[in-house]
Amino acid sequence: MFDYVCECESVREGGKVTASGPDDKADLRLLLSQIAREMDRIGPTAETLTAKADLLVQLGEPDAARLAYLAALQIDETHLFALNNFGALAEAGGFISAATTLYAQAANAHPKDAASKVNLASALLRLGQLDAAEATLDQALAADPHFAPAHRARARLLSRQGEARLARESLKCGFADQAVFPPTDGRPPSGRPRVLKLISGLEADTPLDPILDPDRFQVTALAAEFFDLNSPPPPHDVIWNAIAEADLCAEGLSAAQTCLEAWGAVAINPPEKVRLTGRCETAQRLGALVGVVTAPILALTKPDLLAGPANPCLLKLGETGSRLSFPLAIRTRGLHFGQAFERVETADELIQTVARLPGDDLFVMAFLDTRGEDGLYRKYRMMSVAGQLLPVHLARSRHWKVHLANAEESAGEAHAREEERFLTDPAAALGQPAFEALRRIQAAVSLDYFGMDFALTPSGQVVLFEANAAMAVPLTGNAPRDEAARLIQAAARQMIHGRRQSDLRPSR
């Protein structure tokens, strides 16, 4: 059984015929030949076809692997290894619904197998089906109360539910016996840089899977908060601190910094700089820059807010005497993607909203109306990669909470032209004052890899929503956006290769 940690964790199963530490692709091809001869001798079986598919995955041939998994399942539709490993392949390719179907089939056919249930729960979590994921994890832990991947998956679920303290308890169980996750593809380095990725174990890390292509890099994940410093670090050429959520992962960032100091190493996105990207710190520090506007924000607890709107801690912002007034925006601390994020217009609505939001730690901020003359809200996303400012997308919506999922596409060509102009020449699209303000934000944040979500005022000021290393650069099927995403991925990979040759000393 192989267990790996990435943006989403899956538990893979190993059949009877597998590659064990091959020296190079020639060895994998030799094993494939041996399996082919075995099938010629006794005929294809679910076991041999699954082993063949696993080897094809390791060789980087997903299409051929899919055919082999399908052939295995035609022989035995309940084959545990074929279902889970085929599901992992589908999930890695972004086919989450297909992966969910395969994992569900495995879980139903093998009710005592905790791994299948964890895989299913993780896929459900990615689909946003939290209640179903929770029920499935309950079944996994009933089957095996000590199954570490189940505890790690529960930590991610609890984090999504705003239960940060409970999530940390699950993390302790999940990483108690294992904090280092070496590459699981069974492939030799073959000249690929070895990247040591420091992780939190929560959905609070930089989404690096699209960048760290296994054909280009050999990746080891390390949960810094649970790593024994009496042990040497895993072999690596480059370290990337992927712990990105300052408001949720203070302990993980401290542990990552301690590890780096003990190893005498530096990392892409140093933890001490990530610490400064929490929402309150960002609003206060970056809002002071020329050409940048941020919403005043307070970090409060539910008891603070449920005490009533007359509570001075709600109305008074720090010692400056600045006041927050309605409308307000309120969200659960540590959550992204518009989750648990609401606008409130009155004191009564505030109390009702606070009561139903998950978690106890909340952010309350002034609501900034950024609608354009056409009545649409706009959200630009820009990435900073090794000093380059690279556009990601421009989303427009009639709803104040703008995401690609609710983006206004009905304008057709007009919207496409507006976004394409931003993607091809952001400085011209935004205007020089706004672009210079983004440069000031870039210098102030000073991370190697991070993103900025923002809008513009009519006078060309940048209304900064957030700036941190947790932002995704997804492939959406939109050709101009996907081209922009690939340019960002290429720039990040070039940065890794550059660091490998310069300031990051390899540990051997």
C-alpha positions as CSV (number, residue, x, y, z in Angstrom):
1,M,0.0,0.0,0.0
2,F,1.3,3.4,-0.9
3,D,0.3,6.6,0.8
4,Y,1.1,10.0,-0.6
5,V,0.4,13.6,0.3
6,C,-0.3,16.3,-2.2
7,E,-3.0,18.9,-2.6
8,C,-5.4,16.1,-2.0
9,E,-4.4,12.8,-0.6
10,S,-5.3,9.4,-1.9
11,V,-4.3,5.9,-0.7
12,R,-3.1,3.7,-3.5
13,E,-3.0,0.0,-3.4
14,G,-0.3,-2.3,-4.7
15,G,-1.1,-5.6,-6.5
16,K,0.9,-8.8,-6.4
17,V,3.0,-7.8,-9.4
18,T,4.6,-4.4,-8.9
19,A,7.8,-2.5,-9.5
20,S,9.9,-2.2,-6.4
21,G,12.6,0.4,-6.7
22,P,13.5,0.1,-10.4
23,D,16.7,1.8,-11.5
24,D,15.4,3.3,-14.6
25,K,12.6,3.1,-17.2
26,A,14.3,0.1,-18.8
27,D,13.6,-1.9,-15.7
28,L,9.9,-0.9,-15.8
29,R,9.8,-2.0,-19.5
30,L,11.4,-5.3,-18.5
31,L,8.7,-5.8,-15.9
32,L,6.0,-5.0,-18.5
33,S,7.5,-7.6,-20.7
34,Q,7.5,-10.2,-17.9
35,I,3.8,-9.4,-17.3
36,A,3.0,-9.7,-21.0
37,R,4.7,-13.2,-21.1
38,E,2.7,-14.2,-18.0
39,M,-0.5,-13.2,-19.7
40,D,0.4,-15.0,-22.9
41,R,1.0,-18.2,-20.8
42,I,-2.1,-18.2,-18.5
43,G,-4.3,-15.4,-20.1
44,P,-5.0,-12.0,-18.7
45,T,-6.2,-11.7,-15.1
46,A,-7.4,-8.7,-13.1
47,E,-4.2,-9.0,-11.1
48,T,-1.8,-8.9,-14.0
49,L,-3.7,-6.2,-15.9
50,T,-3.7,-4.0,-12.7
51,A,0.0,-4.5,-12.3
52,K,0.5,-3.6,-16.0
53,A,-1.6,-0.4,-15.5
54,D,0.4,0.5,-12.4
55,L,3.6,0.2,-14.3
56,L,2.2,2.3,-17.2
57,V,1.3,5.0,-14.7
58,Q,4.9,5.0,-13.4
59,L,6.1,5.3,-17.0
60,G,4.0,8.4,-17.5
61,E,1.5,6.7,-20.0
62,P,-1.9,7.5,-18.5
63,D,-4.0,6.7,-21.6
64,A,-2.5,3.2,-21.8
65,A,-2.9,2.7,-18.1
66,R,-6.6,3.6,-18.3
67,L,-7.2,0.9,-20.9
68,A,-5.4,-1.7,-18.7
69,Y,-7.4,-0.7,-15.6
70,L,-10.7,-0.9,-17.6
71,A,-9.7,-4.4,-18.9
72,A,-8.9,-5.5,-15.3
73,L,-12.4,-4.3,-14.2
74,Q,-14.1,-6.1,-17.1
75,I,-12.7,-9.3,-15.6
76,D,-13.4,-8.3,-11.9
77,E,-15.5,-5.2,-11.4
78,T,-14.8,-5.4,-7.6
79,H,-11.0,-5.6,-7.8
80,L,-9.8,-3.5,-4.9
81,F,-6.4,-2.4,-6.4
82,A,-7.8,-1.7,-9.8
83,L,-10.6,0.5,-8.5
84,N,-8.4,2.5,-6.1
85,N,-5.5,3.0,-8.4
86,F,-7.7,3.8,-11.4
87,G,-9.5,6.3,-9.1
88,A,-6.2,7.8,-8.1
89,L,-5.2,8.2,-11.8
90,A,-8.5,9.8,-12.6
91,E,-8.2,12.2,-9.6
92,A,-4.7,13.2,-10.6
93,G,-6.1,14.1,-14.1
94,G,-8.8,16.3,-12.6
95,F,-11.6,13.8,-13.3
96,I,-13.0,14.0,-9.7
97,S,-16.5,12.7,-10.4
98,A,-15.1,9.7,-12.2
99,A,-12.7,9.1,-9.3
100,T,-15.6,9.4,-6.9
101,T,-17.5,6.7,-8.8
102,L,-14.5,4.3,-8.7
103,Y,-13.8,4.9,-5.0
104,A,-17.5,4.4,-4.2
105,Q,-17.5,1.1,-6.0
106,A,-14.4,0.0,-4.1
107,A,-15.9,1.1,-0.7
108,N,-19.2,-0.7,-1.4
109,A,-17.5,-3.9,-2.6
110,H,-15.0,-3.9,0.3
111,P,-16.9,-2.5,3.3
112,K,-14.0,-3.2,5.8
113,D,-11.3,-1.5,3.7
114,A,-10.6,1.9,5.3
115,A,-8.4,3.1,2.4
116,S,-11.2,3.0,-0.1
117,K,-13.4,5.0,2.2
118,V,-10.7,7.6,2.7
119,N,-10.2,7.9,-1.0
120,L,-14.0,8.4,-1.5
121,A,-14.2,10.9,1.3
122,S,-11.3,12.9,-0.1
123,A,-12.9,13.0,-3.5
124,L,-16.2,14.1,-2.0
125,L,-14.4,16.8,-0.1
126,R,-12.9,18.1,-3.4
127,L,-16.5,18.2,-4.8
128,G,-17.6,20.2,-1.8
129,Q,-19.9,17.4,-0.5
130,L,-18.9,17.9,3.2
131,D,-21.7,15.9,4.8
132,A,-21.1,12.9,2.6
133,A,-17.4,13.1,3.2
134,E,-17.9,13.3,7.0
135,A,-20.2,10.2,7.0
136,T,-17.7,8.3,4.9
137,L,-14.8,9.2,7.2
138,D,-16.8,8.0,10.1
139,Q,-17.1,4.7,8.4
140,A,-13.4,4.6,7.6
141,L,-12.4,5.2,11.3
142,A,-15.0,2.7,12.4
143,A,-13.3,0.1,10.2
144,D,-9.8,1.2,11.4
145,P,-9.6,3.8,14.3
146,H,-5.9,4.1,13.9
147,F,-5.8,4.6,10.1
148,A,-3.6,7.7,9.7
149,P,-4.8,8.8,6.2
150,A,-8.4,8.9,7.7
151,H,-7.3,11.2,10.4
152,R,-5.5,13.4,7.9
153,A,-8.6,13.6,5.7
154,R,-10.7,14.4,8.8
155,A,-8.3,17.3,9.5
156,R,-8.9,18.7,6.0
157,L,-12.6,18.3,6.5
158,L,-12.6,20.0,9.9
159,S,-10.5,22.8,8.5
160,R,-13.1,23.3,5.7
161,Q,-15.8,23.4,8.4
162,G,-14.0,26.1,10.2
163,E,-13.0,23.9,13.1
164,A,-9.3,24.8,13.3
165,R,-8.7,23.5,16.8
166,L,-10.3,20.1,16.1
167,A,-8.4,19.9,12.8
168,R,-5.1,20.2,14.7
169,E,-6.0,17.3,16.9
170,S,-6.7,15.1,13.9
171,L,-3.4,16.2,12.3
172,K,-1.6,15.0,15.4
173,C,-3.1,11.5,14.9
174,G,-2.6,11.6,11.2
175,F,1.1,12.5,11.3
176,A,2.1,10.8,14.6
177,D,3.9,7.9,12.9
178,Q,4.8,9.4,9.6
179,A,5.8,13.0,8.7
180,V,7.8,12.3,5.5
181,F,6.1,11.1,2.3
182,P,8.6,10.1,-0.4
183,P,7.7,9.9,-4.1
184,T,5.4,7.0,-4.8
185,D,5.6,6.7,-8.5
186,G,8.5,4.2,-8.2
187,R,10.5,6.0,-10.8
188,P,14.2,6.9,-10.5
189,P,15.2,10.6,-10.4
190,S,16.6,10.4,-14.0
191,G,17.9,13.9,-13.7
192,R,14.8,15.3,-12.2
193,P,15.4,17.9,-9.5
194,R,14.4,16.6,-6.0
195,V,12.0,19.0,-4.5
196,L,11.3,18.9,-0.7
197,K,7.8,20.3,-0.2
198,L,7.0,21.5,3.4
199,I,3.3,21.0,4.0
200,S,0.7,21.7,6.7
201,G,-1.6,18.7,5.9
202,L,-4.6,21.1,5.7
203,E,-6.2,22.6,2.6
204,A,-3.9,25.6,3.4
205,D,-0.9,24.9,1.2
206,T,0.2,26.4,-2.1
207,P,-1.4,24.3,-4.9
208,L,1.8,22.9,-6.5
209,D,0.7,19.7,-8.2
210,P,0.3,21.4,-11.6
211,I,3.8,22.8,-11.3
212,L,5.6,19.8,-9.8
213,D,4.9,17.5,-12.7
214,P,6.4,14.1,-11.8
215,D,7.9,13.9,-15.3
216,R,10.0,17.0,-14.4
217,F,10.5,16.7,-10.6
218,Q,10.8,14.1,-7.9
219,V,8.8,15.4,-4.9
220,T,9.0,14.5,-1.3
221,A,6.4,16.0,1.1
222,L,7.3,16.7,4.7
223,A,4.9,17.8,7.5
224,A,7.2,20.2,9.2
225,E,5.1,20.5,12.4
226,F,5.5,16.7,13.1
227,F,9.0,16.1,11.8
228,D,11.6,14.8,14.2
229,L,14.6,17.2,14.0
230,N,16.9,14.5,15.3
231,S,16.5,12.9,11.9
232,P,18.3,14.3,8.8
233,P,16.1,15.9,6.1
234,P,15.2,13.8,3.1
235,P,17.6,14.2,0.1
236,H,16.7,17.2,-1.9
237,D,18.0,19.8,-4.3
238,V,15.4,22.5,-3.6
239,I,13.0,23.2,-0.7
240,W,9.6,24.8,-1.3
241,N,7.7,25.9,1.8
242,A,4.1,25.3,0.6
243,I,2.5,26.2,3.9
244,A,0.6,29.3,2.7
245,E,-2.2,30.2,5.1
246,A,-0.9,32.5,7.7
247,D,-4.2,32.8,9.6
248,L,-4.6,29.0,9.9
249,C,-1.1,27.6,10.1
250,A,0.9,29.6,12.6
251,E,2.3,26.4,14.2
252,G,3.2,24.9,10.9
253,L,5.0,28.0,9.7
254,S,7.0,28.1,13.0
255,A,7.9,24.5,12.6
256,A,9.0,25.0,9.0
257,Q,11.2,27.9,10.0
258,T,12.7,25.8,12.8
259,C,13.4,23.0,10.3
260,L,15.1,25.3,7.9
261,E,17.3,26.8,10.6
262,A,18.3,23.4,11.9
263,W,19.2,22.3,8.4
264,G,21.0,25.5,7.5
265,A,18.8,25.9,4.5
266,V,16.6,28.4,2.8
267,A,13.4,27.8,0.9
268,I,11.2,29.2,-1.8
269,N,8.6,31.3,0.1
270,P,10.4,31.5,3.4
271,P,8.0,30.9,6.3
272,E,8.8,34.2,8.1
273,K,7.6,36.1,5.0
274,V,4.5,34.0,4.7
275,R,3.6,34.9,8.3
276,L,3.0,38.5,7.2
277,T,0.3,37.6,4.7
278,G,-2.6,37.1,7.1
279,R,-5.7,39.1,6.2
280,C,-5.4,41.6,9.0
281,E,-1.7,42.2,8.4
282,T,-2.3,42.5,4.7
283,A,-5.0,45.1,5.1
284,Q,-3.0,47.2,7.5
285,R,0.5,46.9,5.9
286,L,-0.4,46.9,2.2
287,G,-3.3,49.4,2.5
288,A,-0.7,52.0,3.5
289,L,1.0,51.8,0.1
290,V,0.5,54.5,-2.5
291,G,-2.3,53.6,-4.9
292,V,-3.6,50.7,-2.8
293,V,-6.9,50.5,-1.0
294,T,-7.8,47.7,1.5
295,A,-10.9,47.2,3.6
296,P,-10.5,47.8,7.3
297,I,-10.7,44.4,9.0
298,L,-11.0,43.0,12.6
299,A,-10.3,39.5,13.8
300,L,-13.0,38.6,16.3
301,T,-14.6,35.6,17.9
302,K,-18.2,34.6,17.9
303,P,-18.7,35.5,21.6
304,D,-17.4,39.0,20.8
305,L,-19.9,39.4,18.0
306,L,-22.8,37.8,19.6
307,A,-22.5,40.2,22.5
308,G,-24.3,42.6,20.1
309,P,-23.5,45.4,17.7
310,A,-23.1,47.9,20.6
311,N,-19.9,46.1,21.6
312,P,-17.2,48.7,21.0
313,C,-14.7,46.1,19.7
314,L,-16.9,45.8,16.6
315,L,-17.2,49.5,16.0
316,K,-13.7,50.7,16.9
317,L,-10.8,49.6,14.8
318,G,-7.7,49.3,17.0
319,E,-6.5,52.5,18.7
320,T,-7.0,54.7,15.7
321,G,-10.6,55.5,16.3
322,S,-11.6,54.3,12.8
323,R,-15.0,52.7,12.8
324,L,-16.6,49.9,10.8
325,S,-20.1,50.6,9.6
326,F,-22.7,48.7,7.6
327,P,-22.7,47.1,5.2
328,L,-20.1,44.7,6.4
329,A,-18.5,41.5,5.0
330,I,-17.9,38.6,7.5
331,R,-16.1,35.3,7.0
332,T,-14.7,32.4,8.9
333,R,-11.0,32.6,9.5
334,G,-8.8,30.5,7.3
335,L,-11.4,29.6,4.6
336,H,-11.1,30.5,0.9
337,F,-13.0,30.1,-2.3
338,G,-15.9,32.3,-1.0
339,Q,-16.7,29.7,1.7
340,A,-18.5,31.0,4.8
341,F,-18.3,34.5,3.5
342,E,-21.3,36.8,3.8
343,R,-22.4,40.4,3.4
344,V,-24.6,41.9,6.1
345,E,-26.6,45.1,6.1
346,T,-28.0,45.5,9.6
347,A,-27.1,44.6,13.2
348,D,-29.9,42.0,13.4
349,E,-28.6,40.4,10.1
350,L,-25.1,40.4,11.6
351,I,-26.1,38.4,14.6
352,Q,-28.1,35.9,12.5
353,T,-25.2,35.4,10.1
354,V,-22.6,35.0,12.9
355,A,-24.7,32.3,14.5
356,R,-24.7,30.2,11.4
357,L,-21.2,30.6,10.2
358,P,-18.9,27.7,11.0
359,G,-16.0,28.0,13.5
360,D,-15.5,30.5,16.3
361,D,-12.8,32.7,14.7
362,L,-14.1,35.3,12.3
363,F,-13.0,38.3,10.2
364,V,-15.3,41.3,10.0
365,M,-14.4,43.9,7.4
366,A,-15.8,47.0,5.7
367,F,-17.7,46.2,2.5
368,L,-16.1,48.0,-0.5
369,D,-18.4,48.4,-3.4
370,T,-16.3,48.0,-6.5
371,R,-19.0,47.8,-9.2
372,G,-18.2,49.3,-12.5
373,E,-20.5,51.6,-14.5
374,D,-21.9,48.5,-16.2
375,G,-23.1,47.2,-12.8
376,L,-20.6,44.3,-12.8
377,Y,-18.1,43.5,-10.1
378,R,-14.6,42.5,-11.4
379,K,-11.9,40.5,-9.8
380,Y,-8.4,40.4,-11.4
381,R,-5.9,37.7,-10.3
382,M,-2.2,38.2,-10.9
383,M,0.7,36.0,-9.8
384,S,4.2,37.1,-8.8
385,V,6.7,34.5,-9.8
386,A,10.4,35.2,-9.1
387,G,9.8,38.9,-9.6
388,Q,7.6,38.6,-12.7
389,L,4.0,39.8,-12.6
390,L,1.9,37.3,-14.6
391,P,-1.9,37.6,-15.2
392,V,-4.2,34.6,-14.4
393,H,-7.8,35.7,-15.1
394,L,-10.4,38.4,-15.0
395,A,-13.7,37.4,-13.6
396,R,-16.9,39.5,-13.8
397,S,-20.1,39.0,-12.0
398,R,-23.3,40.7,-11.0
399,H,-22.8,39.2,-7.5
400,W,-20.3,41.0,-5.2
401,K,-18.6,37.7,-4.4
402,V,-16.8,37.2,-7.7
403,H,-15.4,33.8,-8.7
404,L,-14.9,32.0,-12.0
405,A,-17.8,29.8,-11.0
406,N,-20.3,32.7,-11.1
407,A,-18.4,34.8,-13.7
408,E,-20.6,36.8,-16.1
409,E,-20.0,35.3,-19.5
410,S,-23.2,36.4,-21.2
411,A,-21.4,39.5,-22.7
412,G,-19.7,37.0,-25.0
413,E,-17.1,38.6,-27.2
414,A,-17.0,41.8,-25.1
415,H,-16.0,40.0,-22.0
416,A,-13.5,37.8,-23.9
417,R,-11.8,40.9,-25.4
418,E,-11.6,42.6,-22.0
419,E,-10.1,39.5,-20.4
420,E,-7.8,38.8,-23.3
421,R,-6.4,42.3,-23.2
422,F,-5.6,41.8,-19.5
423,L,-4.0,38.5,-20.2
424,T,-1.8,39.7,-23.0
425,D,-0.9,43.2,-21.8
426,P,-1.9,43.7,-18.1
427,A,0.0,47.0,-17.8
428,A,-2.0,48.5,-20.6
429,A,-5.3,47.0,-19.5
430,L,-4.9,48.1,-15.9
431,G,-3.2,51.4,-16.5
432,Q,0.2,52.4,-15.4
433,P,-0.8,53.8,-11.9
434,A,-2.4,50.5,-11.0
435,F,0.4,48.4,-12.4
436,E,2.9,50.4,-10.4
437,A,0.8,49.9,-7.3
438,L,1.0,46.1,-7.9
439,R,4.7,46.4,-8.2
440,R,4.7,48.1,-4.7
441,I,2.6,45.2,-3.3
442,Q,5.0,42.7,-4.9
443,A,8.0,44.4,-3.3
444,A,6.3,44.6,0.1
445,V,5.2,41.0,0.2
446,S,8.5,39.8,-1.2
447,L,7.6,36.2,-1.6
448,D,9.0,34.1,-4.5
449,Y,5.6,32.8,-5.5
450,F,2.2,34.4,-4.5
451,G,-1.0,35.8,-5.9
452,M,-3.0,39.0,-5.7
453,D,-6.8,39.3,-6.1
454,F,-8.0,42.8,-6.7
455,A,-10.3,45.3,-8.4
456,L,-9.9,48.8,-9.6
457,T,-11.4,52.1,-8.5
458,P,-12.5,54.6,-11.2
459,S,-9.4,56.6,-10.6
460,G,-7.1,53.5,-11.1
461,Q,-6.3,52.6,-7.6
462,V,-5.9,48.9,-6.7
463,V,-8.6,47.6,-4.3
464,L,-6.6,44.7,-2.9
465,F,-8.8,41.8,-1.6
466,E,-5.9,39.5,-0.6
467,A,-2.2,38.7,-1.4
468,N,-0.9,35.3,-0.4
469,A,0.7,32.1,-1.5
470,A,-2.4,30.0,-1.3
471,M,-3.9,31.0,-4.7
472,A,-4.6,28.4,-7.4
473,V,-3.8,28.8,-11.1
474,P,-6.3,26.3,-12.5
475,L,-6.7,25.0,-16.0
476,T,-10.3,25.8,-16.9
477,G,-10.7,24.8,-20.5
478,N,-10.7,28.4,-21.5
479,A,-7.8,28.7,-24.1
480,P,-6.5,32.2,-23.2
481,R,-6.6,31.5,-19.4
482,D,-5.0,28.1,-19.9
483,E,-2.2,29.6,-21.9
484,A,-1.7,32.1,-19.1
485,A,-1.6,29.3,-16.5
486,R,1.0,27.4,-18.5
487,L,3.2,30.5,-18.6
488,I,3.0,30.7,-14.9
489,Q,3.8,27.0,-14.4
490,A,6.8,27.4,-16.8
491,A,8.0,30.4,-14.8
492,A,7.7,28.5,-11.5
493,R,9.6,25.5,-12.9
494,Q,12.3,27.8,-14.2
495,M,12.6,29.3,-10.8
496,I,13.1,25.9,-9.3
497,H,15.9,25.1,-11.7
498,G,17.5,28.4,-11.0
499,R,17.4,27.9,-7.3
500,R,18.8,24.4,-7.7
501,Q,21.9,25.9,-9.2
502,S,22.3,28.9,-6.9
503,D,21.3,29.7,-3.3
504,L,19.6,26.6,-2.1
505,R,22.3,24.2,-0.9
506,P,21.4,20.5,-1.6
507,S,21.2,18.2,1.3
508,R,22.6,14.8,0.5
